[in-house]
Amino acid sequence: MNDQATQLLLKKVKKHKKWTEGIFVNPIFWMVNGKPYYMAGFTKKNASVATAYVTPGEENREEALEAQRHLALFGDLSNNIFNIGMDYLKINAAFFTKPLSIPVSTLDSAVLEGREAFAELWKIQQNLTTLIKDYKNYYENDVLIRKEIVEADVIKTLETANLLTLYQYLNLQLLLEKNAEIQAFASFLKTTEDWNRLGEESQKFVQGITDNAEKMRKNLNGLNVIADQDFENMKKLNYDKMIEDNKKIIEGQRQYIRYPK
């Protein structure tokens, strides 16, 4: 979208804003009947309060609703992926690898189980990191360049969001189930000569990863995941559930579409 097209769309959107609101036009579009539809937003205190669906030509309500079905879903899910995923990218790999490199010279079953659980957390963290980095690369070097999104983009984003939720679930579940054992592993590490070589940040991470079990349990329940022993089956069950849940969410957002009426 060139500057001239952007100004045209912003001019259309501006007619429907309230004087206290800010406006924006997302550069990503969805084609309906040969027309590119863009999602615009009205914001107040950096929060979205309404949307509009505009095209350089003449808007049509039915076309706008078709575009909204895809643009709103893609926008909501991609924002969630970045908002949640970026926190995982901030975690230094050394917070896992350095503690795991320390030999465990004890037969204490709690310590051994704690180390095993900590190693499993590291595997989940690697899955999360790869997932977010891959999606970020796809979004920045593919979507933002071609601008137009198609059904394959929506599906990819749904799959990424679903996996992100499941990895979060596995992470929290393990932290809760093996909380005492991971604490035992951390306590053992403090008795070793290598403890001081970890560095202050790594020490804080190992000791603090099991903190606030109540909050972790609340977050786990909030994910509302359908549990299954088979990960592939769990992935499918929750993907199907996500599609149905999002249909209701997107339908509910239609009451906040300010234009076209």
C-alpha positions in Angstrom: 0.0 0.0 0.0 1.6 3.3 -1.1 1.4 6.6 0.7 -1.4 7.9 -1.5 -3.6 4.8 -0.9 -2.9 5.0 2.9 -4.0 8.6 3.0 -7.1 7.8 1.1 -8.1 5.0 3.5 -7.2 7.1 6.5 -9.4 9.9 5.1 -12.3 7.5 4.9 -11.7 6.2 8.4 -11.3 9.7 9.9 -15.0 10.5 9.0 -16.1 7.8 11.5 -13.9 8.6 14.5 -14.8 10.3 17.7 -12.7 13.3 18.6 -10.9 11.6 21.5 -9.9 8.6 19.4 -6.9 7.7 17.4 -7.1 5.8 14.1 -4.9 3.3 12.2 -5.1 1.2 9.0 -3.4 -2.2 9.0 -1.3 -2.6 5.9 -2.5 -6.3 5.4 -5.5 -6.9 3.2 -8.0 -9.6 2.1 -9.4 -9.7 -1.4 -13.2 -9.9 -1.8 -14.6 -9.8 -5.3 -11.3 -8.4 -6.7 -11.2 -5.6 -4.1 -8.6 -5.4 -1.3 -10.2 -4.8 2.1 -8.1 -3.4 4.9 -8.9 -3.4 8.6 -8.9 0.0 10.3 -9.1 0.6 14.0 -10.3 3.3 16.4 -8.3 3.5 19.6 -8.6 5.1 23.0 -5.8 5.0 25.5 -4.0 2.6 23.1 -6.9 0.1 23.3 -9.1 -0.7 20.3 -12.7 0.4 20.7 -14.1 -0.2 17.2 -13.1 -1.3 13.7 -13.8 -0.4 10.1 -13.2 -2.3 6.9 -12.2 -0.1 4.0 -11.1 -0.5 0.4 -9.8 2.2 -2.1 -13.1 1.8 -4.0 -16.6 1.6 -2.8 -17.3 -0.5 0.3 -20.0 -3.2 0.5 -21.3 -4.4 3.9 -21.4 -8.1 2.9 -17.9 -7.9 1.4 -16.6 -6.1 4.6 -18.0 -8.9 6.8 -16.3 -11.5 4.6 -13.0 -9.6 5.0 -13.5 -9.1 8.7 -13.9 -12.9 9.2 -10.3 -13.4 8.0 -8.6 -10.1 8.9 -9.8 -10.0 12.5 -8.9 -13.6 13.1 -5.5 -13.3 11.6 -4.9 -10.0 13.4 -6.0 -11.2 16.9 -4.1 -14.4 16.7 -0.9 -13.0 15.4 -0.9 -10.3 18.1 -1.4 -12.9 20.7 1.4 -15.0 19.3 3.8 -12.0 19.5 2.6 -10.7 22.9 3.0 -14.1 24.6 5.8 -15.6 22.5 8.2 -12.7 22.9 8.4 -13.3 26.6 9.8 -16.8 25.9 12.4 -15.4 23.5 13.8 -13.3 26.3 14.7 -16.3 28.3 18.5 -17.0 28.0 19.2 -20.5 26.8 22.1 -20.6 29.4 19.5 -20.5 32.2 18.8 -24.1 31.2 22.0 -25.3 29.7 24.4 -24.2 32.5 22.5 -25.9 35.4 22.0 -29.0 33.3 25.8 -29.1 32.6 26.5 -29.6 36.3 27.0 -33.3 37.2 24.5 -34.7 39.7 26.5 -36.6 42.3 23.7 -37.9 44.4 21.2 -40.9 44.4 18.5 -38.7 45.9 15.4 -39.6 43.7 13.8 -36.2 44.2 16.9 -34.5 42.8 17.2 -36.9 39.9 13.6 -36.4 39.0 14.0 -32.7 39.3 16.9 -32.7 36.9 14.9 -34.8 34.5 11.9 -32.4 34.7 14.2 -29.4 34.3 15.7 -31.0 31.1 12.1 -31.6 29.8 11.4 -27.9 30.5 14.4 -27.1 28.4 13.0 -29.2 25.5 9.7 -27.3 25.7 11.5 -24.0 25.8 13.4 -24.9 22.6 10.1 -25.9 20.9 8.6 -22.5 22.0 11.6 -20.6 20.8 11.7 -22.3 17.4 7.9 -21.8 17.0 8.0 -18.1 17.7 11.2 -17.4 15.7 9.8 -19.2 12.7 6.5 -17.3 12.9 8.2 -14.0 13.4 10.4 -14.6 10.3 7.4 -15.7 8.3 5.4 -12.6 9.4 8.1 -10.0 8.8 9.7 -11.5 5.6 6.6 -12.8 3.9 3.3 -11.4 5.1 4.5 -7.8 5.5 6.1 -7.9 2.1 3.3 -9.3 0.0 0.6 -7.6 2.2 -2.2 -9.8 1.0 -3.2 -12.7 3.2 -5.0 -15.8 2.0 -6.6 -18.9 3.7 -3.2 -20.6 4.1 -2.0 -17.6 6.2 -5.0 -17.9 8.5 -4.4 -21.7 8.8 -0.7 -21.2 9.6 -1.5 -18.6 12.2 -4.2 -20.9 13.8 -1.8 -23.8 13.9 0.9 -21.6 15.5 -1.4 -20.2 18.1 -2.6 -23.7 18.9 0.9 -25.0 19.4 1.9 -22.0 21.5 -1.0 -22.7 23.8 -0.2 -26.4 24.1 3.5 -25.8 24.8 2.5 -23.3 27.5 0.2 -26.0 28.9 2.9 -28.6 29.0 5.3 -26.1 30.6 2.9 -25.2 33.4 1.7 -28.7 33.9 5.3 -30.0 34.4 6.2 -27.1 36.7 3.2 -27.9 38.9 3.5 -31.7 38.8 7.3 -31.7 39.5 7.4 -28.5 41.6 9.0 -30.2 44.7 11.4 -32.2 42.6 12.6 -29.2 40.6 13.1 -27.3 44.0 15.2 -30.3 45.2 17.3 -30.1 42.1 17.9 -26.3 42.6 18.8 -27.0 46.3 21.3 -29.6 45.2 22.9 -27.3 42.7 23.5 -24.8 45.5 25.6 -27.3 47.3 28.0 -27.8 44.4 31.2 -25.9 43.6 29.8 -25.0 40.2 26.9 -23.0 41.7 28.7 -19.7 41.8 29.8 -20.1 38.2 26.2 -20.0 37.0 26.0 -16.3 37.6 23.4 -14.4 39.5 20.7 -14.3 36.8 20.9 -18.1 36.2 20.7 -18.7 40.0 17.6 -16.6 40.3 16.0 -18.4 37.3 16.6 -21.9 38.7 15.5 -20.9 42.2 12.5 -18.9 41.0 11.1 -21.1 38.3 8.8 -23.0 40.7 7.6 -19.9 42.6 3.9 -19.0 42.9 2.3 -22.3 42.2 -1.1 -20.8 42.7 -0.6 -18.3 39.9 0.7 -21.1 37.6 -2.4 -23.2 38.4 -4.6 -20.3 37.6 -2.8 -19.7 34.3 -3.0 -23.4 33.4 -6.7 -23.5 34.0 -7.1 -20.3 32.0 -5.6 -22.0 28.9 -8.7 -24.2 28.8 -6.9 -27.0 27.0 -8.5 -30.3 26.2 -5.9 -32.7 27.7 -4.9 -36.0 26.0 -1.9 -38.3 26.5 -1.3 -38.4 22.8 0.2 -35.0 21.7 -0.9 -35.3 18.1 -4.5 -36.0 19.2 -4.4 -33.2 21.7 -3.2 -30.9 19.0 -6.1 -31.8 16.7 -8.7 -31.6 19.5 -7.6 -28.2 20.5 -7.2 -26.9 17.0 -10.8 -27.8 16.3 -11.9 -26.2 19.5 -10.0 -23.0 18.7 -11.7 -22.7 15.3 -15.2 -23.0 17.0 -14.2 -20.6 19.8 -12.9 -18.0 17.4 -16.0 -18.2 15.2 -18.0 -16.9 18.3 -15.4 -14.3 19.1 -15.3 -12.9 15.5 -19.1 -12.9 15.4 -19.2 -11.0 18.6 -16.7 -8.4 17.3 -19.1 -7.5 14.5 -21.1 -5.3 16.9 -18.1 -3.0 17.0 -17.7 -2.5 13.3 -18.4 1.1 12.7 -18.1 1.1 9.0 -19.5 0.1 6.6 -23.0 0.0 8.1 
